[in-house]
Amino acid sequence: MGKPFLILSLLTLTLKILHVSSQGVQALNLACGATASFTDPYGNQWVPDYQFIGSGSTASVQFTSPDAPFLSTVRYFPYGSMNCYGIGGVTLGATIKVIAIFQYGNYDGLALPPSFLLQIDGGGWTSVQTSEGLVAYSLTFRAVEGAVSVCLAPDSTRRIPFISAIRVLEAGADSSTQDGSSDPGSSSSSQVPSEERVKFSSSSKVRAKGKLGGLIYLCSLIPGGFGVAVIILIIVYLIKKNKMRRAEIQAQLDAENTDSGASNEA
């Protein structure tokens, strides 16, 4: 069995386990810019976003990973001072976590990831700093209405806002989201969305960067999935360590063969 296949198998198995453990948390997943519903490799159902917003244009991005089909398109907003999603069907009093996901992917051909403003459910505005990699912002709060909103607006740079995906997780009334990322007893009015980060321990947080960081972050989007990041890092470390050890052994063998050849010639 090849090592890439082994890593993929372990990752897939772990994600399936986490998906089962997260059942009971209702989730609405919006693939922004998509034209049809689909199921991702981990069993999550995704629906197009057009039924939740009446503005914006759509585009495809330079991202073709079969593990994250919800990142293959974006909705961008070249017009208007503010564009908002309206997502209904929320249970009053339930703990809600909204995750806004951004994958620039050079969708506009400019190779200039923009910055813009984000507001979730009427709370405070936060600055979204996109990059070539995956960026996400989240807010956890107690629902005081039957709908939530996600709004985007240009900042002082006047660049065009965009969004790749939105996840709305509902943990039910008088309960809390599994990651406990903020006080579920608070409404959203006084809160500002925070940048999602990969948690490796209770005392440290590390931003996901690069291809490996993007994969780790995708794991973190599943409730309770932060432990997958640790598993991935351990597997990668063991593989690198094994490669280094094999290189050392090969170097020793080459040196011995060279010495043996020199002795024979003498």
C-alpha positions as CSV (number, residue, x, y, z in Angstrom):
1,M,0.0,0.0,0.0
2,G,1.5,3.4,-1.0
3,K,2.0,6.1,1.6
4,P,-0.3,8.7,-0.2
5,F,-3.1,6.1,-0.2
6,L,-2.4,5.3,3.5
7,I,-2.7,9.0,4.4
8,L,-5.9,9.4,2.4
9,S,-7.4,6.3,3.9
10,L,-6.7,7.3,7.5
11,L,-7.9,10.8,6.8
12,T,-11.1,9.6,5.2
13,L,-11.8,7.1,8.0
14,T,-11.3,9.8,10.7
15,L,-13.5,12.3,8.9
16,K,-16.3,9.6,8.6
17,I,-16.1,9.0,12.3
18,L,-16.2,12.7,13.1
19,H,-19.2,13.1,10.8
20,V,-21.1,10.4,12.7
21,S,-20.1,12.0,16.0
22,S,-21.4,15.3,14.8
23,Q,-24.9,14.0,14.1
24,G,-27.5,15.8,16.1
25,V,-26.1,19.2,15.1
26,Q,-28.2,20.4,12.2
27,A,-26.2,22.0,9.4
28,L,-27.1,24.0,6.3
29,N,-24.2,24.2,3.9
30,L,-24.3,26.8,1.1
31,A,-21.9,26.5,-1.9
32,C,-21.7,30.0,-3.1
33,G,-21.9,30.3,-6.9
34,A,-22.9,26.6,-7.4
35,T,-25.7,25.8,-9.7
36,A,-26.9,22.5,-8.2
37,S,-26.9,20.6,-5.0
38,F,-24.2,17.9,-4.2
39,T,-22.7,15.8,-1.5
40,D,-19.0,16.2,-0.6
41,P,-16.8,13.1,0.0
42,Y,-17.5,13.2,3.7
43,G,-21.3,13.0,3.4
44,N,-22.1,16.7,3.9
45,Q,-25.0,18.0,1.8
46,W,-24.4,21.3,0.0
47,V,-27.0,23.5,-1.8
48,P,-26.6,26.5,-4.1
49,D,-26.7,29.9,-2.5
50,Y,-28.9,31.7,-5.0
51,Q,-32.1,31.0,-3.1
52,F,-30.7,32.9,-0.1
53,I,-29.5,36.0,-1.9
54,G,-30.7,38.1,-4.9
55,S,-27.5,39.9,-5.8
56,G,-24.0,39.3,-7.0
57,S,-22.3,37.4,-9.8
58,T,-20.7,33.9,-9.9
59,A,-17.3,32.6,-11.1
60,S,-15.2,29.5,-11.0
61,V,-11.8,29.4,-9.2
62,Q,-8.5,27.7,-9.8
63,F,-9.2,25.0,-7.2
64,T,-10.1,21.5,-8.4
65,S,-9.7,19.3,-5.3
66,P,-12.3,16.6,-5.3
67,D,-12.2,16.7,-1.5
68,A,-13.6,20.2,-1.4
69,P,-16.0,20.7,-4.3
70,F,-17.7,23.6,-2.4
71,L,-14.6,25.7,-2.9
72,S,-14.7,25.5,-6.7
73,T,-17.0,28.5,-7.2
74,V,-17.5,31.9,-5.6
75,R,-20.1,34.6,-5.5
76,Y,-18.7,38.1,-5.8
77,F,-20.4,41.5,-5.4
78,P,-19.2,44.3,-7.8
79,Y,-22.1,46.5,-7.0
80,G,-23.8,47.8,-3.9
81,S,-22.6,49.2,-0.6
82,M,-23.7,46.1,1.2
83,N,-24.9,42.6,0.0
84,C,-26.6,40.2,2.5
85,Y,-27.7,36.6,2.6
86,G,-30.9,35.9,4.5
87,I,-31.0,32.4,5.9
88,G,-34.3,31.4,7.5
89,G,-35.5,28.3,9.4
90,V,-33.4,28.9,12.5
91,T,-34.8,27.7,15.9
92,L,-35.4,30.5,18.4
93,G,-33.1,30.1,21.4
94,A,-30.8,27.6,19.6
95,T,-27.0,27.9,19.6
96,I,-25.9,28.9,16.1
97,K,-22.5,28.8,14.6
98,V,-22.0,30.6,11.3
99,I,-18.8,29.9,9.3
100,A,-18.0,32.1,6.3
101,I,-15.4,30.6,4.1
102,F,-13.2,32.4,1.5
103,Q,-11.0,30.7,-1.1
104,Y,-9.8,33.4,-3.6
105,G,-8.3,31.0,-6.1
106,N,-7.6,34.0,-8.5
107,Y,-11.2,33.8,-9.7
108,D,-10.9,37.4,-11.2
109,G,-7.5,36.8,-12.9
110,L,-5.9,39.6,-11.0
111,A,-3.8,37.5,-8.6
112,L,-4.6,40.1,-5.9
113,P,-6.5,38.7,-3.0
114,P,-8.8,41.4,-1.7
115,S,-9.8,42.6,1.7
116,F,-13.4,43.7,2.6
117,L,-15.8,43.7,5.5
118,L,-18.0,40.9,6.9
119,Q,-21.0,41.1,9.3
120,I,-22.8,38.0,10.7
121,D,-26.3,38.3,11.9
122,G,-26.3,42.1,12.5
123,G,-23.2,42.0,14.8
124,G,-20.0,44.0,14.5
125,W,-18.1,44.4,11.2
126,T,-14.8,42.7,10.9
127,S,-12.1,43.0,8.2
128,V,-11.6,39.9,6.0
129,Q,-8.0,39.5,4.8
130,T,-8.1,36.9,2.0
131,S,-5.0,35.2,0.7
132,E,-4.0,32.6,-1.8
133,G,-5.0,30.0,0.8
134,L,-8.1,29.2,2.7
135,V,-9.5,31.8,5.1
136,A,-12.7,31.5,7.3
137,Y,-14.4,33.6,9.9
138,S,-17.0,32.4,12.4
139,L,-19.5,33.6,15.0
140,T,-21.3,31.5,17.7
141,F,-24.4,33.0,19.3
142,R,-27.9,32.4,20.7
143,A,-30.6,32.9,18.0
144,V,-33.1,35.6,18.9
145,E,-34.9,35.5,15.6
146,G,-35.9,32.8,13.1
147,A,-33.3,33.8,10.5
148,V,-29.6,34.8,10.3
149,S,-27.8,37.1,7.9
150,V,-24.3,37.2,6.4
151,C,-23.4,40.5,4.9
152,L,-20.4,41.7,2.8
153,A,-19.3,45.2,2.0
154,P,-16.3,46.9,0.5
155,D,-13.7,48.5,2.8
156,S,-11.5,51.5,2.2
157,T,-9.6,49.6,-0.5
158,R,-12.8,49.5,-2.6
159,R,-12.0,45.9,-3.7
160,I,-14.8,43.6,-4.7
161,P,-16.0,41.3,-1.9
162,F,-16.6,37.6,-2.6
163,I,-17.5,34.4,-0.6
164,S,-16.9,30.7,-1.3
165,A,-19.2,28.9,1.2
166,I,-21.3,29.4,4.3
167,R,-22.0,26.8,7.0
168,V,-24.8,27.4,9.5
169,L,-24.7,24.9,12.4
170,E,-27.6,24.7,14.8
171,A,-27.0,22.7,18.1
172,G,-30.6,23.1,19.4
173,A,-32.1,25.2,22.2
174,D,-30.4,25.3,25.6
175,S,-27.3,23.6,24.3
176,S,-23.9,24.7,22.9
177,T,-21.9,24.0,19.8
178,Q,-19.4,21.2,20.2
179,D,-16.3,23.4,19.9
180,G,-17.5,26.0,22.4
181,S,-15.8,28.7,20.4
182,S,-17.7,31.6,22.1
183,D,-20.4,32.2,24.6
184,P,-23.6,30.6,23.3
185,G,-25.6,32.7,25.8
186,S,-25.0,35.9,23.9
187,S,-26.9,37.3,20.9
188,S,-24.9,38.3,17.9
189,S,-25.6,42.0,18.3
190,S,-22.4,42.7,20.4
191,Q,-20.1,40.2,18.7
192,V,-17.6,40.4,15.9
193,P,-16.8,37.4,13.7
194,S,-13.4,35.9,14.5
195,E,-10.9,34.3,12.2
196,E,-11.1,30.5,12.3
197,R,-7.8,28.9,13.3
198,V,-6.5,25.4,13.7
199,K,-6.2,24.4,17.3
200,F,-3.3,22.1,18.2
201,S,-3.5,22.5,21.9
202,S,-5.5,24.5,24.5
203,S,-2.7,27.0,24.8
204,S,-1.8,27.7,21.2
205,K,-3.5,28.5,17.9
206,V,-1.8,28.3,14.5
207,R,-3.0,29.8,11.2
208,A,-3.4,27.2,8.5
209,K,-1.1,28.0,5.6
210,G,-0.1,26.3,2.4
211,K,-1.5,23.0,0.9
212,L,-1.1,21.1,4.1
213,G,-2.6,24.0,6.1
214,G,-5.5,24.1,3.8
215,L,-6.2,20.4,4.2
216,I,-5.9,20.7,8.0
217,Y,-8.3,23.6,7.9
218,L,-10.9,21.7,5.9
219,C,-10.8,19.1,8.6
220,S,-11.5,21.9,11.2
221,L,-14.7,22.9,9.4
222,I,-16.3,19.7,10.6
223,P,-17.6,20.0,14.2
224,G,-15.1,18.3,16.5
225,G,-12.7,17.9,13.7
226,F,-9.7,19.8,15.1
227,G,-8.2,16.4,16.2
228,V,-7.8,15.4,12.6
229,A,-5.2,18.2,12.2
230,V,-3.0,16.5,14.9
231,I,-3.4,13.2,13.2
232,I,-2.3,14.6,9.8
233,L,0.7,16.3,11.3
234,I,1.8,13.1,13.1
235,I,1.5,11.1,9.9
236,V,3.4,13.6,7.9
237,Y,6.1,13.8,10.6
238,L,6.5,10.0,10.6
239,I,6.7,9.8,6.8
240,K,9.4,12.6,6.7
241,K,11.3,10.9,9.5
242,N,11.2,7.6,7.7
243,K,12.5,9.2,4.5
244,M,15.3,10.9,6.3
245,R,16.3,7.6,8.0
246,R,16.3,5.7,4.7
247,A,18.4,8.5,3.1
248,E,20.9,8.1,6.0
249,I,21.1,4.3,5.5
250,Q,21.5,4.7,1.8
251,A,24.3,7.2,2.3
252,Q,26.1,4.8,4.6
253,L,25.7,1.9,2.1
254,D,27.1,4.1,-0.7
255,A,30.1,5.1,1.5
256,E,30.8,1.5,2.4
257,N,30.6,0.5,-1.3
258,T,33.0,3.3,-2.2
259,D,35.5,2.2,0.5
260,S,35.2,-1.4,-0.5
261,G,35.9,-0.6,-4.2
262,A,38.9,1.5,-3.2
263,S,40.3,-1.4,-1.2
264,N,39.9,-3.8,-4.0
265,E,41.7,-1.6,-6.4
266,A,44.6,-1.2,-3.9
